[in-house]
């Protein structure tokens, strides 16, 4: 659950660069935003992997 909360907070932290890039046209904010979205992708993948592990553990526990 903590990883999810970190993910949500990280998305919120990108908001200023979203506004600067789309509304104010700042190219540097676009670069920071792309970097942030790349990090977001990594964080989401970690959560996906963790979910898969938990599902496998639960399934193994049920079959015993």
N, CA, C and O atoms as a Tripos MOL2 file, in Angstrom:
@<TRIPOS>MOLECULE
protein
  256   255    64     0     0
PROTEIN
NO_CHARGES

@<TRIPOS>ATOM
      1 N           0.8240   -1.1940    0.0000 N.3       1 UNK1
      2 CA          0.0000    0.0000    0.0000 C.3       1 UNK1
      3 C           0.8690    1.2590    0.0000 C.2       1 UNK1
      4 O           0.5020    2.2750   -0.5900 O.2       1 UNK1
      5 N           2.0100    1.1820    0.6600 N.am      2 UNK2
      6 CA          2.9020    2.3380    0.7220 C.3       2 UNK2
      7 C           3.4320    2.6990   -0.6580 C.2       2 UNK2
      8 O           3.5730    3.8780   -0.9820 O.2       2 UNK2
      9 N           3.7240    1.6930   -1.4660 N.am      3 UNK3
     10 CA          4.2210    1.9640   -2.8150 C.3       3 UNK3
     11 C           3.1690    2.7100   -3.6350 C.2       3 UNK3
     12 O           3.4960    3.6020   -4.4180 O.2       3 UNK3
     13 N           1.9150    2.3360   -3.4470 N.am      4 UNK4
     14 CA          0.8260    3.0190   -4.1580 C.3       4 UNK4
     15 C           0.7410    4.4810   -3.7260 C.2       4 UNK4
     16 O           0.5850    5.3720   -4.5620 O.2       4 UNK4
     17 N           0.8430    4.7240   -2.4170 N.am      5 UNK5
     18 CA          0.7930    6.0950   -1.9100 C.3       5 UNK5
     19 C           1.9540    6.9210   -2.4640 C.2       5 UNK5
     20 O           1.7870    8.0910   -2.8060 O.2       5 UNK5
     21 N           3.1280    6.3010   -2.5470 N.am      6 UNK6
     22 CA          4.2870    6.9870   -3.1260 C.3       6 UNK6
     23 C           4.0300    7.3190   -4.5960 C.2       6 UNK6
     24 O           4.4090    8.3900   -5.0700 O.2       6 UNK6
     25 N           3.3940    6.4100   -5.3060 N.am      7 UNK7
     26 CA          3.0710    6.6180   -6.7160 C.3       7 UNK7
     27 C           2.1230    7.8060   -6.8800 C.2       7 UNK7
     28 O           2.3220    8.6510   -7.7530 O.2       7 UNK7
     29 N           1.1070    7.8640   -6.0450 N.am      8 UNK8
     30 CA          0.1310    8.9590   -6.1030 C.3       8 UNK8
     31 C           0.8120   10.2960   -5.8080 C.2       8 UNK8
     32 O           0.5750   11.2860   -6.5010 O.2       8 UNK8
     33 N           1.6460   10.3180   -4.7900 N.am      9 UNK9
     34 CA          2.3550   11.5540   -4.4480 C.3       9 UNK9
     35 C           3.2900   11.9770   -5.5760 C.2       9 UNK9
     36 O           3.4320   13.1670   -5.8560 O.2       9 UNK9
     37 N           3.9230   11.0070   -6.2170 N.am     10 UNK10
     38 CA          4.8350   11.3150   -7.3130 C.3      10 UNK10
     39 C           4.0800   11.9390   -8.4800 C.2      10 UNK10
     40 O           4.5520   12.9030   -9.0830 O.2      10 UNK10
     41 N           2.9040   11.3920   -8.8000 N.am     11 UNK11
     42 CA          2.0980   11.9530   -9.8900 C.3      11 UNK11
     43 C           1.7140   13.3970   -9.5610 C.2      11 UNK11
     44 O           1.7670   14.2740  -10.4230 O.2      11 UNK11
     45 N           1.3340   13.6280   -8.3260 N.am     12 UNK12
     46 CA          0.9790   14.9950   -7.9190 C.3      12 UNK12
     47 C           2.1700   15.9350   -8.0520 C.2      12 UNK12
     48 O           2.0010   17.1120   -8.3720 O.2      12 UNK12
     49 N           3.3710   15.4210   -7.8090 N.am     13 UNK13
     50 CA          4.5640   16.2730   -7.8950 C.3      13 UNK13
     51 C           4.8750   16.6810   -9.3360 C.2      13 UNK13
     52 O           5.5900   17.6570   -9.5620 O.2      13 UNK13
     53 N           4.3520   15.9530  -10.2930 N.am     14 UNK14
     54 CA          4.5830   16.2810  -11.7070 C.3      14 UNK14
     55 C           3.6810   17.4010  -12.2080 C.2      14 UNK14
     56 O           3.9030   17.9390  -13.2920 O.2      14 UNK14
     57 N           2.6750   17.7510  -11.4350 N.am     15 UNK15
     58 CA          1.6670   18.7130  -11.8770 C.3      15 UNK15
     59 C           2.2490   20.0640  -12.2750 C.2      15 UNK15
     60 O           1.8110   20.6580  -13.2600 O.2      15 UNK15
     61 N           3.2140   20.5490  -11.5350 N.am     16 UNK16
     62 CA          3.7730   21.8650  -11.8600 C.3      16 UNK16
     63 C           4.4480   21.8550  -13.2320 C.2      16 UNK16
     64 O           4.3250   22.8110  -13.9980 O.2      16 UNK16
     65 N           5.1620   20.7660  -13.5370 N.am     17 UNK17
     66 CA          5.8030   20.6890  -14.8460 C.3      17 UNK17
     67 C           4.7790   20.5030  -15.9640 C.2      17 UNK17
     68 O           4.9890   20.9820  -17.0780 O.2      17 UNK17
     69 N           3.6820   19.8190  -15.6820 N.am     18 UNK18
     70 CA          2.6130   19.6760  -16.6780 C.3      18 UNK18
     71 C           2.0730   21.0570  -17.0330 C.2      18 UNK18
     72 O           1.9080   21.3850  -18.2080 O.2      18 UNK18
     73 N           1.8050   21.8500  -16.0230 N.am     19 UNK19
     74 CA          1.2710   23.1990  -16.2380 C.3      19 UNK19
     75 C           2.2860   24.0710  -16.9720 C.2      19 UNK19
     76 O           1.9390   24.7780  -17.9180 O.2      19 UNK19
     77 N           3.5380   24.0180  -16.5320 N.am     20 UNK20
     78 CA          4.5710   24.8370  -17.1760 C.3      20 UNK20
     79 C           4.7540   24.4520  -18.6420 C.2      20 UNK20
     80 O           4.9630   25.3180  -19.4910 O.2      20 UNK20
     81 N           4.6760   23.1600  -18.9380 N.am     21 UNK21
     82 CA          4.8880   22.7270  -20.3190 C.3      21 UNK21
     83 C           3.6840   23.0410  -21.2040 C.2      21 UNK21
     84 O           3.8310   23.6500  -22.2640 O.2      21 UNK21
     85 N           2.5000   22.6280  -20.7720 N.am     22 UNK22
     86 CA          1.3210   22.7650  -21.6330 C.3      22 UNK22
     87 C           0.7270   24.1690  -21.6490 C.2      22 UNK22
     88 O           0.2620   24.6290  -22.6920 O.2      22 UNK22
     89 N           0.7350   24.8480  -20.5230 N.am     23 UNK23
     90 CA          0.1000   26.1570  -20.4790 C.3      23 UNK23
     91 C           1.0720   27.3130  -20.7230 C.2      23 UNK23
     92 O           0.6950   28.3370  -21.2920 O.2      23 UNK23
     93 N           2.3130   27.1450  -20.2940 N.am     24 UNK24
     94 CA          3.2740   28.2430  -20.4210 C.3      24 UNK24
     95 C           4.2920   28.0060  -21.5310 C.2      24 UNK24
     96 O           5.0570   28.9070  -21.8760 O.2      24 UNK24
     97 N           4.3040   26.8000  -22.0900 N.am     25 UNK25
     98 CA          5.1770   26.5100  -23.2140 C.3      25 UNK25
     99 C           6.6540   26.3780  -22.8840 C.2      25 UNK25
    100 O           7.4950   26.5880  -23.7580 O.2      25 UNK25
    101 N           6.9880   26.0400  -21.6650 N.am     26 UNK26
    102 CA          8.3870   25.9070  -21.2760 C.3      26 UNK26
    103 C           8.9290   24.5370  -21.6870 C.2      26 UNK26
    104 O           8.4740   23.5070  -21.1890 O.2      26 UNK26
    105 N           9.8920   24.5340  -22.5890 N.am     27 UNK27
    106 CA         10.4610   23.2880  -23.1090 C.3      27 UNK27
    107 C          11.1900   22.4970  -22.0270 C.2      27 UNK27
    108 O          11.1250   21.2680  -22.0200 O.2      27 UNK27
    109 N          11.8700   23.1630  -21.1300 N.am     28 UNK28
    110 CA         12.6100   22.4750  -20.0640 C.3      28 UNK28
    111 C          11.6650   21.6810  -19.1600 C.2      28 UNK28
    112 O          12.0190   20.6130  -18.6600 O.2      28 UNK28
    113 N          10.4780   22.2090  -18.9600 N.am     29 UNK29
    114 CA          9.4930   21.4980  -18.1480 C.3      29 UNK29
    115 C           9.0740   20.2100  -18.8460 C.2      29 UNK29
    116 O           8.7880   19.2120  -18.1860 O.2      29 UNK29
    117 N           9.0370   20.2240  -20.1690 N.am     30 UNK30
    118 CA          8.7190   19.0150  -20.9250 C.3      30 UNK30
    119 C           9.7690   17.9460  -20.7330 C.2      30 UNK30
    120 O           9.4490   16.7620  -20.6270 O.2      30 UNK30
    121 N          11.0220   18.3590  -20.6880 N.am     31 UNK31
    122 CA         12.1130   17.4110  -20.4510 C.3      31 UNK31
    123 C          11.9940   16.7970  -19.0580 C.2      31 UNK31
    124 O          12.1350   15.5840  -18.8980 O.2      31 UNK31
    125 N          11.7340   17.6320  -18.0510 N.am     32 UNK32
    126 CA         11.5600   17.1250  -16.6860 C.3      32 UNK32
    127 C          10.3470   16.2060  -16.6030 C.2      32 UNK32
    128 O          10.3740   15.1910  -15.9070 O.2      32 UNK32
    129 N           9.3000   16.5620  -17.3030 N.am     33 UNK33
    130 CA          8.0840   15.7610  -17.2990 C.3      33 UNK33
    131 C           8.3170   14.3890  -17.9180 C.2      33 UNK33
    132 O           7.8540   13.3760  -17.3940 O.2      33 UNK33
    133 N           9.0360   14.3590  -19.0340 N.am     34 UNK34
    134 CA          9.3470   13.0780  -19.6760 C.3      34 UNK34
    135 C          10.1820   12.1980  -18.7500 C.2      34 UNK34
    136 O           9.9470   10.9940  -18.6540 O.2      34 UNK34
    137 N          11.1520   12.7980  -18.0710 N.am     35 UNK35
    138 CA         11.9810   12.0540  -17.1230 C.3      35 UNK35
    139 C          11.1100   11.5210  -15.9780 C.2      35 UNK35
    140 O          11.2520   10.3710  -15.5630 O.2      35 UNK35
    141 N          10.2240   12.3600  -15.4830 N.am     36 UNK36
    142 CA          9.3260   11.9480  -14.4030 C.3      36 UNK36
    143 C           8.4010   10.8280  -14.8170 C.2      36 UNK36
    144 O           8.1470    9.9070  -14.0400 O.2      36 UNK36
    145 N           7.8940   10.8970  -16.0330 N.am     37 UNK37
    146 CA          6.9990    9.8460  -16.5170 C.3      37 UNK37
    147 C           7.7440    8.5290  -16.6970 C.2      37 UNK37
    148 O           7.1710    7.4560  -16.5100 O.2      37 UNK37
    149 N           9.0070    8.6090  -17.0580 N.am     38 UNK38
    150 CA          9.8220    7.4060  -17.1520 C.3      38 UNK38
    151 C           9.9830    6.7650  -15.7740 C.2      38 UNK38
    152 O           9.9030    5.5450  -15.6360 O.2      38 UNK38
    153 N          10.2080    7.5900  -14.7660 N.am     39 UNK39
    154 CA         10.3150    7.0940  -13.3980 C.3      39 UNK39
    155 C           8.9690    6.5230  -12.9310 C.2      39 UNK39
    156 O           8.9270    5.5120  -12.2300 O.2      39 UNK39
    157 N           7.8920    7.1670  -13.3160 N.am     40 UNK40
    158 CA          6.5530    6.6920  -12.9800 C.3      40 UNK40
    159 C           6.3240    5.3010  -13.5530 C.2      40 UNK40
    160 O           5.7500    4.4360  -12.8910 O.2      40 UNK40
    161 N           6.7660    5.0930  -14.7620 N.am     41 UNK41
    162 CA          6.6370    3.7890  -15.4050 C.3      41 UNK41
    163 C           7.3740    2.7180  -14.6010 C.2      41 UNK41
    164 O           6.8610    1.6140  -14.4210 O.2      41 UNK41
    165 N           8.5670    3.0400  -14.1210 N.am     42 UNK42
    166 CA          9.3420    2.0900  -13.3160 C.3      42 UNK42
    167 C           8.6270    1.7770  -12.0050 C.2      42 UNK42
    168 O           8.5620    0.6240  -11.5780 O.2      42 UNK42
    169 N           8.0930    2.8160  -11.3760 N.am     43 UNK43
    170 CA          7.3860    2.6210  -10.1090 C.3      43 UNK43
    171 C           6.1520    1.7470  -10.3030 C.2      43 UNK43
    172 O           5.8730    0.8620   -9.4930 O.2      43 UNK43
    173 N           5.4140    2.0020  -11.3840 N.am     44 UNK44
    174 CA          4.2130    1.2220  -11.6710 C.3      44 UNK44
    175 C           4.5730   -0.2340  -11.9500 C.2      44 UNK44
    176 O           3.8530   -1.1400  -11.5320 O.2      44 UNK44
    177 N           5.6710   -0.4620  -12.6440 N.am     45 UNK45
    178 CA          6.0940   -1.8280  -12.9420 C.3      45 UNK45
    179 C           6.4530   -2.5780  -11.6600 C.2      45 UNK45
    180 O           6.1610   -3.7670  -11.5370 O.2      45 UNK45
    181 N           7.0780   -1.8990  -10.7140 N.am     46 UNK46
    182 CA          7.3970   -2.5260   -9.4380 C.3      46 UNK46
    183 C           6.1270   -2.9600   -8.7150 C.2      46 UNK46
    184 O           6.0690   -4.0470   -8.1410 O.2      46 UNK46
    185 N           5.1200   -2.1060   -8.7500 N.am     47 UNK47
    186 CA          3.8470   -2.4390   -8.1020 C.3      47 UNK47
    187 C           3.1950   -3.6230   -8.8110 C.2      47 UNK47
    188 O           2.6640   -4.5220   -8.1590 O.2      47 UNK47
    189 N           3.2310   -3.6270  -10.1330 N.am     48 UNK48
    190 CA          2.6560   -4.7370  -10.8950 C.3      48 UNK48
    191 C           3.3410   -6.0500  -10.5350 C.2      48 UNK48
    192 O           2.6780   -7.0710  -10.3590 O.2      48 UNK48
    193 N           4.6500   -6.0240  -10.4260 N.am     49 UNK49
    194 CA          5.3920   -7.2320  -10.0740 C.3      49 UNK49
    195 C           5.0410   -7.7100   -8.6680 C.2      49 UNK49
    196 O           4.8880   -8.9080   -8.4290 O.2      49 UNK49
    197 N           4.9160   -6.7690   -7.7470 N.am     50 UNK50
    198 CA          4.5530   -7.1150   -6.3820 C.3      50 UNK50
    199 C           3.1580   -7.7430   -6.3250 C.2      50 UNK50
    200 O           2.9370   -8.7210   -5.6110 O.2      50 UNK50
    201 N           2.2300   -7.1760   -7.0780 N.am     51 UNK51
    202 CA          0.8700   -7.7290   -7.1220 C.3      51 UNK51
    203 C           0.8920   -9.1620   -7.6270 C.2      51 UNK51
    204 O           0.2080  -10.0300   -7.0850 O.2      51 UNK51
    205 N           1.6770   -9.4070   -8.6620 N.am     52 UNK52
    206 CA          1.7660  -10.7480   -9.2220 C.3      52 UNK52
    207 C           2.3410  -11.7360   -8.2020 C.2      52 UNK52
    208 O           1.8820  -12.8740   -8.1110 O.2      52 UNK52
    209 N           3.3400  -11.3010   -7.4390 N.am     53 UNK53
    210 CA          3.9310  -12.1600   -6.4120 C.3      53 UNK53
    211 C           2.9130  -12.4950   -5.3270 C.2      53 UNK53
    212 O           2.8190  -13.6420   -4.8920 O.2      53 UNK53
    213 N           2.1530  -11.4950   -4.8910 N.am     54 UNK54
    214 CA          1.1420  -11.7100   -3.8480 C.3      54 UNK54
    215 C           0.0760  -12.6750   -4.3430 C.2      54 UNK54
    216 O          -0.3500  -13.5690   -3.6110 O.2      54 UNK54
    217 N          -0.3540  -12.4920   -5.5870 N.am     55 UNK55
    218 CA         -1.3610  -13.4050   -6.1540 C.3      55 UNK55
    219 C          -0.8380  -14.8350   -6.1820 C.2      55 UNK55
    220 O          -1.5700  -15.7680   -5.8530 O.2      55 UNK55
    221 N           0.4080  -15.0130   -6.5670 N.am     56 UNK56
    222 CA          0.9950  -16.3560   -6.6290 C.3      56 UNK56
    223 C           1.1000  -16.9660   -5.2430 C.2      56 UNK56
    224 O           0.8470  -18.1570   -5.0650 O.2      56 UNK56
    225 N           1.4710  -16.1570   -4.2620 N.am     57 UNK57
    226 CA          1.5560  -16.6490   -2.8880 C.3      57 UNK57
    227 C           0.1860  -17.0740   -2.3570 C.2      57 UNK57
    228 O           0.0560  -18.1120   -1.7080 O.2      57 UNK57
    229 N          -0.8160  -16.2740   -2.6370 N.am     58 UNK58
    230 CA         -2.1780  -16.6010   -2.2000 C.3      58 UNK58
    231 C          -2.6710  -17.8810   -2.8410 C.2      58 UNK58
    232 O          -3.2920  -18.7210   -2.1890 O.2      58 UNK58
    233 N          -2.3880  -18.0200   -4.1190 N.am     59 UNK59
    234 CA         -2.8020  -19.2200   -4.8530 C.3      59 UNK59
    235 C          -2.1040  -20.4490   -4.2810 C.2      59 UNK59
    236 O          -2.7270  -21.4980   -4.1180 O.2      59 UNK59
    237 N          -0.8170  -20.3240   -3.9760 N.am     60 UNK60
    238 CA         -0.0590  -21.4370   -3.4220 C.3      60 UNK60
    239 C          -0.5830  -21.8220   -2.0450 C.2      60 UNK60
    240 O          -0.6320  -23.0030   -1.6990 O.2      60 UNK60
    241 N          -0.9720  -20.8230   -1.2640 N.am     61 UNK61
    242 CA         -1.5040  -21.0730    0.0810 C.3      61 UNK61
    243 C          -2.8480  -21.7880    0.0160 C.2      61 UNK61
    244 O          -3.1260  -22.6640    0.8350 O.2      61 UNK61
    245 N          -3.6760  -21.4240   -0.9440 N.am     62 UNK62
    246 CA         -4.9910  -22.0440   -1.0970 C.3      62 UNK62
    247 C          -4.8780  -23.5120   -1.5310 C.2      62 UNK62
    248 O          -5.6840  -24.3500   -1.1270 O.2      62 UNK62
    249 N          -3.8670  -23.8110   -2.3600 N.am     63 UNK63
    250 CA         -3.7540  -25.1710   -2.8710 C.3      63 UNK63
    251 C          -3.1430  -26.1370   -1.8640 C.2      63 UNK63
    252 O          -3.1510  -27.3480   -2.0860 O.2      63 UNK63
    253 N          -2.6240  -25.6250   -0.7830 N.am     64 UNK64
    254 CA         -2.0090  -26.5190    0.2070 C.3      64 UNK64
    255 C          -3.0080  -27.1880    1.0750 C.2      64 UNK64
    256 O          -2.6400  -27.9680    1.9530 O.2      64 UNK64
@<TRIPOS>BOND
     1     1     2 1
     2     2     3 1
     3     3     4 2
     4     3     5 am
     5     5     6 1
     6     6     7 1
     7     7     8 2
     8     7     9 am
     9     9    10 1
    10    10    11 1
    11    11    12 2
    12    11    13 am
    13    13    14 1
    14    14    15 1
    15    15    16 2
    16    15    17 am
    17    17    18 1
    18    18    19 1
    19    19    20 2
    20    19    21 am
    21    21    22 1
    22    22    23 1
    23    23    24 2
    24    23    25 am
    25    25    26 1
    26    26    27 1
    27    27    28 2
    28    27    29 am
    29    29    30 1
    30    30    31 1
    31    31    32 2
    32    31    33 am
    33    33    34 1
    34    34    35 1
    35    35    36 2
    36    35    37 am
    37    37    38 1
    38    38    39 1
    39    39    40 2
    40    39    41 am
    41    41    42 1
    42    42    43 1
    43    43    44 2
    44    43    45 am
    45    45    46 1
    46    46    47 1
    47    47    48 2
    48    47    49 am
    49    49    50 1
    50    50    51 1
    51    51    52 2
    52    51    53 am
    53    53    54 1
    54    54    55 1
    55    55    56 2
    56    55    57 am
    57    57    58 1
    58    58    59 1
    59    59    60 2
    60    59    61 am
    61    61    62 1
    62    62    63 1
    63    63    64 2
    64    63    65 am
    65    65    66 1
    66    66    67 1
    67    67    68 2
    68    67    69 am
    69    69    70 1
    70    70    71 1
    71    71    72 2
    72    71    73 am
    73    73    74 1
    74    74    75 1
    75    75    76 2
    76    75    77 am
    77    77    78 1
    78    78    79 1
    79    79    80 2
    80    79    81 am
    81    81    82 1
    82    82    83 1
    83    83    84 2
    84    83    85 am
    85    85    86 1
    86    86    87 1
    87    87    88 2
    88    87    89 am
    89    89    90 1
    90    90    91 1
    91    91    92 2
    92    91    93 am
    93    93    94 1
    94    94    95 1
    95    95    96 2
    96    95    97 am
    97    97    98 1
    98    98    99 1
    99    99   100 2
   100    99   101 am
   101   101   102 1
   102   102   103 1
   103   103   104 2
   104   103   105 am
   105   105   106 1
   106   106   107 1
   107   107   108 2
   108   107   109 am
   109   109   110 1
   110   110   111 1
   111   111   112 2
   112   111   113 am
   113   113   114 1
   114   114   115 1
   115   115   116 2
   116   115   117 am
   117   117   118 1
   118   118   119 1
   119   119   120 2
   120   119   121 am
   121   121   122 1
   122   122   123 1
   123   123   124 2
   124   123   125 am
   125   125   126 1
   126   126   127 1
   127   127   128 2
   128   127   129 am
   129   129   130 1
   130   130   131 1
   131   131   132 2
   132   131   133 am
   133   133   134 1
   134   134   135 1
   135   135   136 2
   136   135   137 am
   137   137   138 1
   138   138   139 1
   139   139   140 2
   140   139   141 am
   141   141   142 1
   142   142   143 1
   143   143   144 2
   144   143   145 am
   145   145   146 1
   146   146   147 1
   147   147   148 2
   148   147   149 am
   149   149   150 1
   150   150   151 1
   151   151   152 2
   152   151   153 am
   153   153   154 1
   154   154   155 1
   155   155   156 2
   156   155   157 am
   157   157   158 1
   158   158   159 1
   159   159   160 2
   160   159   161 am
   161   161   162 1
   162   162   163 1
   163   163   164 2
   164   163   165 am
   165   165   166 1
   166   166   167 1
   167   167   168 2
   168   167   169 am
   169   169   170 1
   170   170   171 1
   171   171   172 2
   172   171   173 am
   173   173   174 1
   174   174   175 1
   175   175   176 2
   176   175   177 am
   177   177   178 1
   178   178   179 1
   179   179   180 2
   180   179   181 am
   181   181   182 1
   182   182   183 1
   183   183   184 2
   184   183   185 am
   185   185   186 1
   186   186   187 1
   187   187   188 2
   188   187   189 am
   189   189   190 1
   190   190   191 1
   191   191   192 2
   192   191   193 am
   193   193   194 1
   194   194   195 1
   195   195   196 2
   196   195   197 am
   197   197   198 1
   198   198   199 1
   199   199   200 2
   200   199   201 am
   201   201   202 1
   202   202   203 1
   203   203   204 2
   204   203   205 am
   205   205   206 1
   206   206   207 1
   207   207   208 2
   208   207   209 am
   209   209   210 1
   210   210   211 1
   211   211   212 2
   212   211   213 am
   213   213   214 1
   214   214   215 1
   215   215   216 2
   216   215   217 am
   217   217   218 1
   218   218   219 1
   219   219   220 2
   220   219   221 am
   221   221   222 1
   222   222   223 1
   223   223   224 2
   224   223   225 am
   225   225   226 1
   226   226   227 1
   227   227   228 2
   228   227   229 am
   229   229   230 1
   230   230   231 1
   231   231   232 2
   232   231   233 am
   233   233   234 1
   234   234   235 1
   235   235   236 2
   236   235   237 am
   237   237   238 1
   238   238   239 1
   239   239   240 2
   240   239   241 am
   241   241   242 1
   242   242   243 1
   243   243   244 2
   244   243   245 am
   245   245   246 1
   246   246   247 1
   247   247   248 2
   248   247   249 am
   249   249   250 1
   250   250   251 1
   251   251   252 2
   252   251   253 am
   253   253   254 1
   254   254   255 1
   255   255   256 2
@<TRIPOS>SUBSTRUCTURE
     1 UNK1         2 RESIDUE 1 A UNK
     2 UNK2         6 RESIDUE 1 A UNK
     3 UNK3        10 RESIDUE 1 A UNK
     4 UNK4        14 RESIDUE 1 A UNK
     5 UNK5        18 RESIDUE 1 A UNK
     6 UNK6        22 RESIDUE 1 A UNK
     7 UNK7        26 RESIDUE 1 A UNK
     8 UNK8        30 RESIDUE 1 A UNK
     9 UNK9        34 RESIDUE 1 A UNK
    10 UNK10       38 RESIDUE 1 A UNK
    11 UNK11       42 RESIDUE 1 A UNK
    12 UNK12       46 RESIDUE 1 A UNK
    13 UNK13       50 RESIDUE 1 A UNK
    14 UNK14       54 RESIDUE 1 A UNK
    15 UNK15       58 RESIDUE 1 A UNK
    16 UNK16       62 RESIDUE 1 A UNK
    17 UNK17       66 RESIDUE 1 A UNK
    18 UNK18       70 RESIDUE 1 A UNK
    19 UNK19       74 RESIDUE 1 A UNK
    20 UNK20       78 RESIDUE 1 A UNK
    21 UNK21       82 RESIDUE 1 A UNK
    22 UNK22       86 RESIDUE 1 A UNK
    23 UNK23       90 RESIDUE 1 A UNK
    24 UNK24       94 RESIDUE 1 A UNK
    25 UNK25       98 RESIDUE 1 A UNK
    26 UNK26      102 RESIDUE 1 A UNK
    27 UNK27      106 RESIDUE 1 A UNK
    28 UNK28      110 RESIDUE 1 A UNK
    29 UNK29      114 RESIDUE 1 A UNK
    30 UNK30      118 RESIDUE 1 A UNK
    31 UNK31      122 RESIDUE 1 A UNK
    32 UNK32      126 RESIDUE 1 A UNK
    33 UNK33      130 RESIDUE 1 A UNK
    34 UNK34      134 RESIDUE 1 A UNK
    35 UNK35      138 RESIDUE 1 A UNK
    36 UNK36      142 RESIDUE 1 A UNK
    37 UNK37      146 RESIDUE 1 A UNK
    38 UNK38      150 RESIDUE 1 A UNK
    39 UNK39      154 RESIDUE 1 A UNK
    40 UNK40      158 RESIDUE 1 A UNK
    41 UNK41      162 RESIDUE 1 A UNK
    42 UNK42      166 RESIDUE 1 A UNK
    43 UNK43      170 RESIDUE 1 A UNK
    44 UNK44      174 RESIDUE 1 A UNK
    45 UNK45      178 RESIDUE 1 A UNK
    46 UNK46      182 RESIDUE 1 A UNK
    47 UNK47      186 RESIDUE 1 A UNK
    48 UNK48      190 RESIDUE 1 A UNK
    49 UNK49      194 RESIDUE 1 A UNK
    50 UNK50      198 RESIDUE 1 A UNK
    51 UNK51      202 RESIDUE 1 A UNK
    52 UNK52      206 RESIDUE 1 A UNK
    53 UNK53      210 RESIDUE 1 A UNK
    54 UNK54      214 RESIDUE 1 A UNK
    55 UNK55      218 RESIDUE 1 A UNK
    56 UNK56      222 RESIDUE 1 A UNK
    57 UNK57      226 RESIDUE 1 A UNK
    58 UNK58      230 RESIDUE 1 A UNK
    59 UNK59      234 RESIDUE 1 A UNK
    60 UNK60      238 RESIDUE 1 A UNK
    61 UNK61      242 RESIDUE 1 A UNK
    62 UNK62      246 RESIDUE 1 A UNK
    63 UNK63      250 RESIDUE 1 A UNK
    64 UNK64      254 RESIDUE 1 A UNK
